[in-house]
Amino acid sequence: MTVPRVAAIAATLVASALALSACGAAPSTNTSTSSAATATSAAGVGGLDALATAAKKEGALHVIALPPDWANYGAVIAGFQKKYPGIKITSENPSGSSQDEVNAITSRKGQDRAPDVVDLGSTFALSAASQGLLAPYKVADYTKIPAAQKDSQARWYNDYGGYISIGCDAKKVKTCPTTFADLLKPQYKGQVALNGNPTKSGSAFGGVFAAALANGGSLDNIQPGLDFFGKLKKNGNYNPVESTPATVESGETPISIDWDYLNAGYATEFKSKGVDWKVSVPSDGLYAQYYSQAINKTAPHPAAARLWEEYLYSAEGQNLWLQGYARPVLMDALKTAGTLDATAAAKLPTVSGTAQFPTQAQSDKAQKVVTDGWSKAVAG
């Protein structure tokens, strides 16, 4: 992805981004009276075919903060439009954060340009749900989603995820680091970057949590992660440039701490451009997160919003995540059903050990520590 996003079962980010402006926005022109607006499942509209018909009548779907190079979203959007022609997808602010998504829901309520659906981290999903911003809706395979990865009221549920990893341009870095301990070595001066600011970015927040686990911290104590980046800053290894596909390709961020599916995607994407991008999931700081999907309770295109969720949790949608190196939440269910893309699954980065997932209370505590301490840790 071109910029940071957010996550779930592991819990994620911190809310602090500028609100999107609603100045000059036109009021909603949506006059749909579809029962989809209150439907809590496809059955509430008459079944999936009826839902698709209603969505095509609406003819539009507004999504936000979905970069085409993030977890294969470009292929996901193209796949939906191919399956349901006649529904035009407007993809806004692809480089936005989860906080931008929540801000767009609140600031554009009642407007036709409000987002219909959002892709959020658990913290943002929980917050949005508590504010009454999300619509309860059970996709067809809702019962197959692990209980720990969904809201009991079906206002949000996890979809895809991955592990914090270290990406490295082997043509610019003589010996690529494979652990957090390696990153402190003097040969990496000015080379270690994050995908965003951890007070707003799920991947960057995950990087700090993983660093904490690698340096004597725990799910109850993320401070060692801030201390680690403080050391990186002090010894000159920390690179304040937020890594993106462009900075990776240009060599501006030769070492990037990011989700494994993004780093693995870079390895494939830039191979033809002379970038030898290596990916390692550090065993000393094994940390994973999943991202959550949700429907705007006042979505201007309620049928299309629900149809989009059905597509994402279908075998086709889940395998598209997998083809983008992300681990789909229904991976085990697909394997059992014989519908898993085994070739794509075999290409996932190797992971040794068991990832740690914080509870919501642990995540909330960690986020406050990061919000209060990040600027100080990397100041100067």
N, C-alpha and C positions, 0 to 999 in steps of 0.2 A: 504494500500500500504506500501511497505517496506520503501519508502522515499517519500519526498514531490513532488507534481506536480503543475499544474497551472490552470487558470480558465477563465470565460467569463462574461455574462451579468453584473455581478458585477465588472468586470475588476479585474486584479489580480496582478501578481508578478512583480518581478524586475529582470532585466537581469544581471546576474553576476555569471557565472559558467565557469569552465575551458573548453576551446575548446577541442573537441575530435580530436585526432591526426589522420592525414591521411597518416602518414609515412608508407611507405612500401605497401600502398594499391595498389591492382591491378586495371587496367583500366576496364571500363565496358565491359562485354562480351555480353551484351544484343543486339541482332540484330533484335528485333521486329520492324516491319514496320506497326504495327496495327494503325488504325485511332484513337484508344483510346487515344493516346498521346495528341491529340488536341480536343477530344470530350468534349463538355460542358454539355452533358446529355447522357443518355443511347441511346436515339434516334440517336445520332451522330455515334453510332457504329452499329445501326440496331435494337436496342431494348435490353431489359435485357437479353434475351436468347443468343443473339449474343455476348453481353458483357461477359457473363459467358463462352461462348465458347472461346473467345479471351483470357480471363484470364486463362483458363485451358491450353491453348496453351503455355502461358508464364510459367505456372507451379509454380510460386513462388510469395510470398508477404513478404516484409521486413517491420516489425513494430519495434518501439523503445520506451523504457520507459513505458512499460505497465505491471506492476506487476499483477500476476494472482489473488492476494488478494485485488486488488483495484477496487471497484465498479463492482465486478463480471467479470473482464476481462478474467479470466481463462475460464469461461463458454462461454463468447463471442467468444473467439478464437476457442474453441472446437466446438461451434455451427456453425461457418463459415466453418471450415474444414469438418464437417459432411455434411453440405449442399452442399459444393463444393469440393468433393474429387479430389485429383490430384493437388491441389494448396498447396504447402508446405509453411507454415508460419515460418519465422525466426524471433524470438522475441529477440531483442538485448537490453542489458543494462536496464533490468527492473527496476533497482533502480535509473535511471537517472532523470534529471529535464527537464523542457521545454527548457531551454537554451541549454542543451545538444542536444536536438532534432534539434533546429535551427542550432546549430554548425555542426551537422552531415550533414544537407542539404547543407550547404555552403562548408564545407571542403571536401565533397565526391562527389561533382557535377561531373557527367559523369562516376561515378563508379557504378558497379553492386551492391555493398553493401550499397549504399545510401538508406535512408529510403524512402519507397513509400508513406507512410502516416504519419501524426503526430497528436497528441492529445495535444493541447496547451491551455493556458489561453488567455484571450482576448488581453492582452497587447502583448504577444508574437505573437499571430495570426495577430494582426494589424500590428505589426512591420514586420513580415515575408511577409505579403501581400504588404506592402509599398516598400519592397525591391525586389518585383517581384519574390518571391520564391514559391508562391502558384498558383496552377492551378484552374481556375474558373470551377466549375462543379455543376450542380443542380441535386440533388437526386430526385427520383420520388415524394417525399412528401415535396419538398423544399418550396412550397407555404404555407404549413401548419405550418411551423416553424414561430413563432412570429417575426415580423419585427425587433424588438429590439434585437433579438438573432441570427441575421445572417448578413453577409456582403451583401450589395446590388448587388455586382458583383459575389456573390457565391464563393468567394475564401476561406471562412471559415463559419461555422455555429455551434451554440451550440448544445450539444447533451445530457448531463446529468449534474446534479448538486446537491447541498445540502446546509445545514446550518452549521455554525460553532457550535460545541457542546463541552460539557465537559464530557469525559469518566472517569470512576473511578472504581478501584478495591475495591468493598465493603468488601472484606475479609481482605484487608490491611489498609483500611481507615475507621475509625469508623463511621464518618458521611460524606457522599459524598457531595461535593459542587455542587450547581445547578446554581450559578450566578458568574459573575466576581468578585463581591464584596466579595463573600465567599472565593475566592482564596487568599485573603490577610490575612486571619485568621492564627494565629500562629501555629495551629495544622497541617498545611499543609507544614511544613518546608521541603525543598528539594524534594517536590513531584510533582510540577507543570511543565509539559513539553509541548513542541510544536512538531509538526510533521515537523521538518526541520528548516532551517534558513529563516526568512522572506524576505531576499534579493534575495532568489532563489526559495523559495517554496510558491506555491499558498495557501496551507492550513495554513501555518505559517503566511503569509501576511494577510490572512483573519482573523486569530486569533488576530493580532495586530489591524486591523480595527475594529473588533467586540469589543475589549477592549476599543478602543477610544470612540465608541458609548456608551459604558457603563459608561464612566467616563468624561462626559461633552464635548466630542469631537463631530465631525460631519463629513459628507462626504467631507467637505472642510477642515477638521482639524484632521489629524490622530495623531498629536503629543501627545495627552493624552494617546494614546495606547502605545507609546514608554515610556512615563512617568510611566504608569502602570507596564510595565515589569521591568522598572528600580526599582520600589518599591519592586516588587517580588524578584528581585535580591538582593536588599539591606537588606530585612528582612529574606533572606535565603530560601524563598519558591520556587524560580525559579530553575528548574532542567535543566542543559544545555544538558543533553543527549537527542538526537532527538528520539522521540518515533517511534517505529516500531512494527509490530506484535510480534517480538521476545522480545523486551523490555517490552511490555505489558504482555506477557505470563510469563516472568521471574519475574515480579514485580519491575523491575528497574525504570519504569515510571508509578507509580500507578495512576496518574492523567494526562490525556492527552487532550490538546485542539486540536481538529481535526474536519474534516467534519463528519456530523452525520452518513453518510452511512458507513464510515470506522469504527467509534466507534460502530455502531450497528452491523456491521459485526463481530467485535471482540467479542461482547457479545454472539453471536451465536457460533462462531468458538471455543472459549475457555471455554464454559460452561462445556463441558465434561472433561476438564482438571483442573477443580476446581477453575476457575477464575470467580468470580461473578461481571461482568463488567456492571456497570450502565451507562446510557446515558441521558444527559439532554441538551436541547437546551436552553441556557440562555436567559431569557426574557429581561435582561438589556443590552444585546449586540447582537441583532438579525441581523445577516448578512449572506447573501447567495451568492453563485457563481455557474456559470455553466462552463463547459469545452467545448472547441471548437475542431472540427475535420477539417482537411485540407489535401489536396493532394500536394505532392511535384511536382512542375511544371516540373521537369526533372526526375520524377520517373522512375526507371529502369523497372518497371512492371506496366505500366499505366492502362492496363485493369483491372488487379487484384486490383489496388489501388481504382479504381472507383467502382468495384464490392463490395469491402469492405465497402465503404461508403453507398452503397445501402443497404447492409445487416444491418449496424448499425442503419439506419433510417427506417427499416422495422418493422412491429409489433413485430416480433420475437426478433430482436435486442433490441428494446426499452424496451420490457418486461424483457429482461435479465438484463438491468441496474436496473430496478425496483426490480427484485429479489435480487439484490445486495444492496438494500436499497437506491439507488440513484433515484432522480426524473428525469425521461426522459423528454426531451424538448417537445416531442409530446404527453405528458400525456393527455392533454385535448382532443386532436384529437382522441386518442385511446379510450378514454371514450365515446366520441360521436359516434365512429364507433362500439362500443361494443367489442373491441378487447383488452381492458385493463385487466391485471391480477389483479383482484379486491382483491384477497387474499394477494398478495404481497403488494399492495397499502395500505391495512389495517395495515400492520406491520411497516409502516414508523414511525419514532419518532414523538411524539406530538410537535406541534409548536404553541405558542400563540403570537399573534401580527403580525405585517407586517414587512417583511424584507426590508432593505434599500439597494438600488443599486446605486453605484456612476456612474457618467458620465465618459467618457474617460478622459476628462480634469481633473476631480477630482482624478481619479485613477493615472494618470501620476504624478500629484502633490504629492499624497500620497506616491507613490513609491520612488520619489526622497528623500522625508523626511526620509523614512525608510532606504534607501540605505546609506544616509549620517549619520543617527543617531543610527542605531541599535547597532553597536559594542560598541559605547559609553554608550548606555543605559544599556547594560548587562555586561560591562567591570568590571574587578576586581575579 
